[in-house]
């Protein structure tokens, strides 16, 4: 079994959860759990950029529709 390099995962246009190796790569790359990845993809779809943006905004306390603001930044 060969493993796809992480760099090639970033070059892909859509996240494919059907492939276990690719799924693991995205989980590592996005630093989230498989359950969280599935949850977020249910909201924003399988675009890596949309998933990444959603995760970042949620981590900062915002939402995809209301970006987070940092006080004193």
C-alpha positions as CSV (number, residue, x, y, z in Angstrom):
1,X,0.0,0.0,0.0
2,X,1.3,3.4,-0.9
3,X,0.6,6.6,0.9
4,X,-0.2,9.9,-0.9
5,X,2.1,12.6,0.2
6,X,0.4,15.4,2.1
7,X,1.4,18.0,-0.5
8,X,-0.7,16.2,-3.1
9,X,-3.7,16.3,-0.8
10,X,-3.5,20.1,-0.7
11,X,-3.4,20.2,-4.5
12,X,-6.7,18.3,-4.8
13,X,-9.8,20.3,-5.4
14,X,-12.3,18.3,-3.3
15,X,-12.1,16.3,-0.1
16,X,-12.9,12.6,-0.7
17,X,-13.8,10.7,2.5
18,X,-14.3,7.4,0.7
19,X,-10.5,6.9,0.4
20,X,-9.1,6.0,3.9
21,X,-5.6,7.3,3.1
22,X,-6.9,10.5,1.8
23,X,-9.3,10.9,4.7
24,X,-6.4,10.4,7.2
25,X,-4.4,13.0,5.3
26,X,-7.1,15.6,5.5
27,X,-7.7,14.9,9.2
28,X,-4.0,15.5,9.8
29,X,-3.8,18.5,7.5
30,X,-6.9,20.2,9.0
31,X,-6.0,19.1,12.5
32,X,-9.5,17.9,13.4
33,X,-11.2,14.6,14.2
34,X,-12.9,12.5,11.5
35,X,-16.3,13.2,13.1
36,X,-15.6,17.0,13.0
37,X,-14.5,16.8,9.4
38,X,-17.7,14.9,8.5
39,X,-19.8,17.4,10.4
40,X,-18.2,20.5,8.8
41,X,-18.5,18.9,5.3
42,X,-22.2,18.5,6.0
43,X,-22.4,22.2,6.5
44,X,-20.0,23.6,3.8
45,X,-19.5,20.8,1.4
46,X,-16.2,19.1,0.3
47,X,-14.2,22.1,-0.7
48,X,-10.9,22.2,1.3
49,X,-10.9,26.0,1.4
50,X,-14.5,26.1,2.7
51,X,-13.8,23.5,5.3
52,X,-10.6,25.2,6.4
53,X,-12.3,28.6,6.6
54,X,-15.2,27.2,8.6
55,X,-12.8,25.5,11.1
56,X,-10.7,28.7,11.5
57,X,-13.7,30.9,12.0
58,X,-15.3,28.6,14.5
59,X,-12.1,28.3,16.5
60,X,-11.9,32.1,16.7
61,X,-15.5,32.3,17.9
62,X,-17.1,33.5,14.7
63,X,-19.3,31.9,12.2
64,X,-19.1,31.5,8.4
65,X,-21.7,34.3,8.2
66,X,-20.3,36.5,10.9
67,X,-16.5,36.5,11.0
68,X,-14.8,36.6,14.4
69,X,-13.2,39.8,15.6
70,X,-10.2,40.1,17.8
71,X,-10.2,42.8,20.4
72,X,-6.9,44.7,20.5
73,X,-5.5,43.1,17.4
